[in-house]
Amino acid sequence: MALLFSMTWSAYGQEGSPAPDAGKKTDDSVNAELSAARAATREKRYADSEALMLKATASQPEAILPWVELGLAQIGLKKYAEAENSFKIALGIDPASLKLANADDFFQKQPDARGVVAPSATRNSRNTLGGTVTNAQVRTPEIQGVAYSSLGEIYARTGRIAEAEAAYDTAVKAFPSDAALYRRNETIFFFQVGNAEAQLEAVEKAIAVDPGRAMLYYFKGQALVSKVSVDPQTHKMILPPGCAEAYQKYLELEPKGQFANDAKGILITAGLPIKGKR
């Protein structure tokens, strides 16, 4: 079941005053490649996006956004080791990346850089970070958020659960405005890899920041139902504590939602009434 949520970022502007003509031709070229790569990623042409961003990172390795976009394309291609390296370079936490641009203090944080993210951002296939390459690029909170959350996805998909949880925690701290999105994605990726314990922990965090999101209660119930037992006399399911309540809450919020029949089926099989609207 493909249940990914995707961030669509609004235009990302960064302030800076580069020297006249300093890197102008290179910046324009890389920006064109970025635009084309983003279009390719939206269309799930991940190989095309990767090829463009490999070219961009080779020609201007000190720029951050091409490394982020490269990592996103590589996730789409399931090249998880390469994607991890790309995001680490974007974040400046890979030792090899420290050699890229020490001369111009590229890795120093600049306090005047700003970015704006649409508060209603949603996701349909893949995270896409907006913006252009400038000589004043820095790792703003939204860049850190998308990079760390993408590392979280990589770690979840490759079975590194503790690292995945730590990466998502870092993404939330870096860019709390998108905490609900990161926690939803964390929940869904753990669901997709079949780790019910990690899924339950993630969904509890997701509900804490987004309690009105119906699907979260379904995923909470789905994580808990793995602990179901059977009454030897009645042969009815005995749901673990909190499971029925989670399914009931989902049906209360979305009585005709995508997972309504599944939730009702669990409750009926357990011999429990379905509350609220039908």
Long-range contacts (C-beta under 8 A, 24 or more apart in sequence): 1-192, 3-188, 3-191, 3-192, 4-123, 4-124, 4-125, 4-126, 4-185, 4-188, 5-122, 5-123, 5-124, 5-181, 5-184, 5-185, 5-188, 6-122, 6-123, 6-124, 6-125, 6-126, 6-127, 6-128, 7-117, 7-121, 7-122, 7-123, 7-127, 7-128, 7-129, 7-146, 7-178, 7-181, 8-118, 8-121, 8-122, 8-123, 8-124, 8-128, 9-117, 9-118, 9-121, 9-128, 9-129, 9-130, 9-131, 9-142, 9-146, 10-116, 10-117, 10-118, 10-121, 10-130, 11-116, 11-130, 11-131, 12-115, 12-116, 12-117, 12-129, 12-130, 12-131, 12-132, 12-140, 12-142, 13-114, 13-115, 13-116, 13-131, 14-113, 14-114, 14-115, 14-131, 14-132, 14-134, 14-136, 14-137, 14-138, 14-140, 15-112, 15-113, 15-114, 15-136, 16-110, 16-113, 16-134, 16-135, 16-136, 16-137, 17-136, 18-134, 18-135, 18-136, 19-135, 22-135, 23-60, 23-135, 26-59, 26-60, 27-60, 27-132, 27-133, 27-134, 27-135, 29-59, 30-56, 30-59, 30-60, 30-63, 30-66, 30-133, 31-132, 31-133, 33-66, 34-65, 34-66, 34-69, 34-132, 34-133, 37-66, 37-69, 37-70, 37-73, 38-69, 38-128, 38-130, 40-73, 41-69, 41-72, 41-73, 41-76, 41-126, 41-128, 42-125, 42-126, 42-128, 44-76, 44-125, 44-126, 46-73, 46-74, 46-76, 46-77, 47-73, 47-77, 49-73, 49-76, 50-74, 50-77, 50-79, 57-86, 60-133, 61-100, 61-101, 62-100, 62-101, 62-104, 62-106, 63-133, 63-137, 64-90, 64-137, 64-138, 64-139, 64-143, 65-90, 65-129, 65-131, 65-132, 65-133, 65-137, 65-143, 66-133, 68-129, 68-143, 68-146, 68-147, 68-150, 69-129, 71-147, 71-150, 72-126, 72-127, 72-128, 72-129, 72-150, 75-126, 75-150, 75-153, 75-154, 76-126, 80-154, 80-157, 80-158, 83-150, 83-154, 84-151, 84-154, 87-147, 87-148, 87-150, 87-151, 87-154, 88-151, 90-139, 90-143, 90-147, 91-139, 91-144, 91-147, 91-148, 92-139, 109-138, 109-139, 110-136, 110-138, 113-137, 113-138, 113-140, 114-140, 115-140, 115-141, 115-142, 115-143, 117-142, 117-175, 117-177, 117-178, 119-177, 121-178, 121-181, 123-181, 123-185, 141-174, 141-175, 142-175, 142-178, 144-170, 144-171, 144-174, 144-175, 145-171, 145-172, 145-174, 145-175, 145-178, 145-182, 146-171, 146-175, 147-171, 148-174, 149-178, 149-181, 149-182, 149-185, 149-186, 152-182, 152-185, 152-186, 152-189, 153-185, 153-189, 156-186, 156-189, 156-190, 156-193, 156-195, 156-198, 157-189, 157-192, 157-193, 159-193, 161-190, 161-195, 161-198, 164-189, 164-190, 164-198, 165-198, 165-201, 165-202, 168-202, 179-209, 180-206, 180-209, 180-210, 180-213, 183-209, 183-210, 184-210, 184-213, 184-215, 184-216, 187-216, 187-219, 188-219, 191-219, 191-222, 191-223, 196-223, 196-224, 196-226, 197-223, 199-223, 200-224, 212-253, 214-249, 214-250, 214-253, 214-254, 214-257, 215-250, 215-254, 215-257, 215-258, 215-259, 217-246, 217-247, 217-249, 217-250, 217-253, 218-246, 218-247, 218-250, 218-257, 218-259, 218-262, 218-263, 220-246, 221-246, 221-247, 221-250, 221-263, 221-266, 225-266, 228-270, 234-271, 236-269, 236-270, 236-271, 237-266, 237-269, 237-270, 237-271, 238-270, 239-266, 239-270, 239-272, 244-270, 244-272, 248-274, 248-275, 248-276, 251-275, 251-276, 251-277, 252-276, 252-277
